[in-house]
Amino acid sequence: MGAVQCPYVLGSVVVTSTKPQGHRPAKTSRIELRATEDDRDLLDRAAAALGTDRSSFLLAQGRLAAQRVLADRQHFLLDEGAQQEWERINSRRARSLPGLTRLLERPSPFAPSAVDQHQP
């Protein structure tokens, strides 16, 4: 059963690309950052443990961190059954919430006319 991609996140994130596998765009932008010697040494040890250089390590790990931060704003994966349940729930008619309706019909306490009335 294949996964269905939706524009929200739930669980793990899958990043897909239309570029051919092995395609590497030219790196034309420079990113500089300042770090303590301890941080630099830690990053170097981690990069070496993965058999890569500091720049490649930082870029790869930075991309992963950025994708995780943005994931809940971009993607979520559902199997076919969960996708059908999602569609069923979201196609239901919205229920009536009289209290919310009354609240939204009230004038805003932040509107200029409401603020002017409360000032001495």
C-alpha positions as CSV (number, residue, x, y, z in Angstrom):
1,M,0.0,0.0,0.0
2,G,1.5,3.4,-1.0
3,A,1.7,6.5,1.1
4,V,-0.4,9.5,0.2
5,Q,1.3,12.9,0.6
6,C,-0.8,15.8,2.0
7,P,0.1,19.4,2.8
8,Y,0.4,18.8,6.6
9,V,2.6,16.7,8.9
10,L,1.7,13.8,11.0
11,G,4.5,11.5,12.0
12,S,7.5,11.1,9.7
13,V,8.4,13.4,6.8
14,V,9.3,12.2,3.3
15,V,11.1,14.7,1.1
16,T,10.8,14.0,-2.6
17,S,12.6,15.5,-5.5
18,T,12.0,15.7,-9.2
19,K,15.7,15.9,-9.9
20,P,17.5,12.8,-11.3
21,Q,19.2,10.8,-8.6
22,G,22.8,11.9,-8.1
23,H,22.0,15.4,-9.4
24,R,24.0,18.0,-7.5
25,P,23.3,21.6,-8.1
26,A,26.2,24.0,-8.1
27,K,26.9,25.5,-4.6
28,T,26.9,29.2,-5.4
29,S,25.9,30.6,-2.0
30,R,28.2,31.1,0.9
31,I,27.0,30.6,4.5
32,E,29.3,31.8,7.3
33,L,28.9,31.3,11.0
34,R,30.9,31.9,14.1
35,A,31.5,29.1,16.7
36,T,33.6,28.4,19.8
37,E,36.6,26.1,19.3
38,D,34.7,23.5,21.3
39,D,31.7,23.6,19.0
40,R,34.0,23.5,15.9
41,D,35.8,20.5,17.4
42,L,32.6,18.7,18.2
43,L,31.3,19.3,14.7
44,D,34.5,18.1,13.2
45,R,34.4,14.9,15.2
46,A,30.8,14.3,14.2
47,A,31.6,14.9,10.5
48,A,34.6,12.6,10.7
49,A,32.5,9.9,12.4
50,L,30.2,10.0,9.3
51,G,33.2,10.2,6.9
52,T,32.5,13.6,5.6
53,D,33.8,17.2,6.0
54,R,32.5,19.9,8.3
55,S,30.8,21.9,5.5
56,S,28.9,18.8,4.1
57,F,28.0,17.7,7.6
58,L,26.7,21.1,8.6
59,L,24.7,21.5,5.4
60,A,23.2,18.0,5.6
61,Q,22.3,18.3,9.3
62,G,21.1,21.9,8.9
63,R,18.8,20.8,6.0
64,L,17.4,18.0,8.2
65,A,16.8,20.4,11.1
66,A,15.1,22.9,8.8
67,Q,12.9,20.3,7.2
68,R,11.8,19.1,10.7
69,V,11.0,22.6,11.8
70,L,9.0,23.3,8.6
71,A,7.5,19.8,8.2
72,D,4.4,20.5,10.3
73,R,3.7,23.4,8.0
74,Q,4.2,21.4,4.7
75,H,3.6,17.7,4.8
76,F,2.1,14.7,6.5
77,L,1.8,11.1,5.3
78,L,-1.2,8.9,5.6
79,D,-1.8,5.4,4.4
80,E,-4.8,4.9,2.1
81,G,-7.2,4.1,4.9
82,A,-6.1,7.1,7.0
83,Q,-6.4,9.3,3.9
84,Q,-10.0,8.1,3.4
85,E,-10.8,8.8,7.0
86,W,-9.2,12.3,6.7
87,E,-11.3,13.0,3.7
88,R,-14.5,11.7,5.4
89,I,-13.9,13.9,8.4
90,N,-13.1,17.0,6.4
91,S,-16.0,16.6,4.0
92,R,-18.5,16.7,6.9
93,R,-20.6,19.8,7.2
94,A,-19.3,22.2,9.9
95,R,-21.4,22.0,13.1
96,S,-23.2,25.0,14.4
97,L,-21.6,26.6,17.5
98,P,-24.0,29.2,18.7
99,G,-21.6,30.6,21.4
100,L,-18.9,31.1,18.8
101,T,-21.3,32.7,16.4
102,R,-22.4,35.2,19.2
103,L,-18.7,35.9,20.0
104,L,-17.8,36.6,16.4
105,E,-20.8,38.9,16.0
106,R,-19.8,41.1,19.0
107,P,-17.8,44.2,18.3
108,S,-14.1,43.8,18.9
109,P,-12.9,45.3,22.1
110,F,-9.8,46.3,20.1
111,A,-11.7,48.3,17.4
112,P,-11.0,52.0,17.6
113,S,-14.6,52.8,18.6
114,A,-14.6,50.3,21.5
115,V,-11.2,51.6,22.7
116,D,-12.4,55.2,22.6
117,Q,-15.5,54.4,24.7
118,H,-13.4,53.0,27.5
119,Q,-11.0,55.9,27.9
120,P,-11.7,58.5,30.6
